[in-house]
């Protein structure tokens, strides 16, 4: 693919730069990889939603980012963990006045400290309260044998808790494909968190849905323990109550875990 020629069809007056992102920028693309183009706009005048085009044999996904979104990548902890690494690896295809080069340089010198770190702790604390609903769905789903409740619980107690740890720890993922393995690698594949998370996702064994939900509930307890010192006092009270309910309902699972490690 001639990337430089490709951008010509996506130029318009409000575009200041176009960059190649994703697997083609990283160099790990495959037969079924999309081509990801990011248009950096000069204004925040309602950027279009990402659009997909079929050009030759390739699906080309074009996303727009305005100045406010760019700033959010450096100030919002969720966006920072999602976009900073990608900005570092992206490649300018059309950048006549160095607009994207300046953004990429800013990404390279970005450090996870100060206000963004404090905001990450606060965000994670709020999320742990938010996922209490999934804790209850898991407990009630197990009690009733309700697959719908258990499926909802498994999502929150797998992807939800993975995102909590990603943001709280400031793990700058390379892509959405790396959002799970890179978090596990950072926390520790053989840590209790890493082992339980693989059980929730059903990666290491063929555990059935109820066992995956039980692992997810235990993962919530472990996550709460890791974050205990950074939880807001008003949130910690609620999280601790959720943890107590999990421990009470899953006494047998926790007893077996303690015996296995003793």
N, C-alpha and C positions, 0 to 999 in steps of 0.2 A: 504494500500500500504506500502510495506517495502521500505522506501525511501533509506536507506543505501545500500540495495542490488541494487536498481534501478540505482544508479550512476555508477556501475561497467561497464555497457555497454557504458558509455560515457567518459571513461578515455582514455587519449592519452598522449604522452610525454610532449606536450606543456601546458597541464592543470595543474595548481597549486592548484586549489580549486574548489569545486562545492557546490553551495548553493541552498537551496529551497527558492523560492520567491513567491510573489503573495498571493492568497487567502488561500492556504494551509499553508503558513508560518504565515499568520495573524490569521488563525483559523476561518475565515468566509466563507469557501468554501461551495459550494452547489453541487447538483447532476450533473450539467452541467459545473462545474469548470474544467479548464485545470490545469495540474500540470506544474508549471513553474520552470525549472532548469536553473541556470546561471553558466556557466563555466568561471572561471577567468584564463586567459592565461598569460604565462610568457613573451610573446612577442606581438608585434603588427602586426605580419605577417598575414595580411588579415584574420581576424576572419570571420568565416562562417556566413551567414545570419541565422536568427532563423529558426530552423527546427522543424517540428511537427511529432511525432511518435505515433502510436497507440499501447499501451502496456496494455494488459488485456482489461479492460473496459475504460481506461483513455487515453485521448489525452495528450501527454507529449510534451511541447514546450521547446526546448533547445536553449539558447542564449549564445553567446560568447562575452566576454569583455576583451580587452587587456589593458595594462597599461595606454595608452594614454586616453582611454575612462574613465577609473577609475579616472584619474586626472581631466578630464573634468567635472566629477560629482561634483567636489569641487571648480572648478574655473569658469565654464560657467554657467551663471544664468538660462538658459533654462534647461540644464541637471540637475542642482542642484535641481530645483523645482520638477523635474520629478522623480529623483532617490534617493535622500538622505533619505527620509522617508522609501522607500522600502529597502534600505540597512540596516537601523536601525532594521527593522522587519524581515529581511531574516534570515535563519537558516543554519549554516554550516552542510553539509552532509559528505563532504570529504575535510579535511583541514589539511594535515599531518604536515605542517610547520607553521601553524598559519597565512597564507597569508590573508585569508578572515577575520579572527578575527581582524587583524590590520586595514583592510578597514572598517569594521563595527564600530570599536572603533572610528576611525576618523570621521565617519558619526555621531556618538552620540555626539561628542564635536563640531561639525560644527556649526558656527553661521553666520547669515546673516548680514554682516557688511563689511565696507571697500570697496575694489576694486570690489567685486562681486555685491555689492549693487549699486555702481556707474555704472557698466556695465549693470545692469538690467534696470536702468533708460534710458540709451542710447539705449538699445535694444528696449524697449517699445516705445520710441520716434520714432525710425525708422519704427517700425511696424505700428504706427498710420498713418504715411505717406503712407505706403504700402497699407493699407486698404481703402485709399481714392478711389482706383479703384472700390472697392465694394460699396462705397457710391454712386459713379456715376452710377454703374449698378443698384442700388436700385432706384435711382431717375428716371433714364431713363426707367427702367422696369415698374415703377408705371405709368409713362407718357404714355407708349405704351401698357400697360397691357401685357407685355412680361414675361411669366412664367420663361423662361430660365434665363433671367437677374435677376429676383427676387430671384430665387433659389440660384444663385451664391452669390447674395448680402446677403441673409439670412445666408448663411454659414459663410461668413467673419464677419458679424455683430453679430454673436452669438458665435461660437467657437473661431473665431479670436480674438474678444474683450475679451472673457473669458481668453484666454491664455495671452493676453497683461496684464491683471490685475493680473493674477497668478504670472507672472514673475516680474512685477514691484513691487508688494507687497512682493515678496519672500515667497509665500505660498507653503509649501512643501507638495504636495499631496501624499496620501497614495497609490494611484493606478490610472490607467486611468479611472476606474469607479468613482473615487472621484474627477476627474478633474473639473467637474462642481459644484456639491453640496458643496464641501469643499471651493471653491472659493467664492460662494455666502454666505456661512456661515461666512467666514472671513470678507467679505465686509459689510454684513448685509442683511438678507433676506427681511427686510421691508424697506430698503433704496431704493431710487429712482433707483439706479443701479440694485438692486436685483429684484425689481418689473418689470422693463422694460425687464430684461434679461429673466425672465420667460415668458413674452409675446412673445419675439422673438422665443423662443423654443416651444411655444404653450403649456406650462405646466399648467397654471392656468385657461385657458379658451379655447374656440374653435374658436379663431380668425382665419380668413382666411389668405392666403398668403400675400395679400397686407397689411393687418393690422400688420402682423408679421414683414414685411419689414419696415413699418413706425416706429414700436417700435424699430427695430434695428438701424434705422437712428437716432432716439432720444437717443438711448443708446450710439451711437458714440459721440453725443454732450455731454452727461453726462460724459463719459469716458475722453473726451478731457478736460473737466472742472476739473476733479479729478487730471489729470496728468499735468495740465497747468504749474505748477511751476517747473516741471522736464523735460519738453520738450526742446530739443535743439533749439536755436533761429531760425535756418534755417528751422527746422521742424515745429515749432510753427506757422510760417507764412503760411505754406501750410495747416496745420490742421485748423487754424482759418478760412481760406478761405472756406474749406470744410464745416465747421460748419455754416458759414454764408449762404452757398448755401442750406444746409438742412433747416435752419430756414426760409429762404425765400420761399422754396417750400412747407414746412409743417406748414405754419403760423397758420392754423386752429387748427392743433393738439397741437401746443405749446400754443396757446391761451386757449384752453380747459383745458390743464394741469395746467396753471396758475390760471384759475378760480376755478379748483377743489381744489387747495391748499390754496386759499385765504380765 
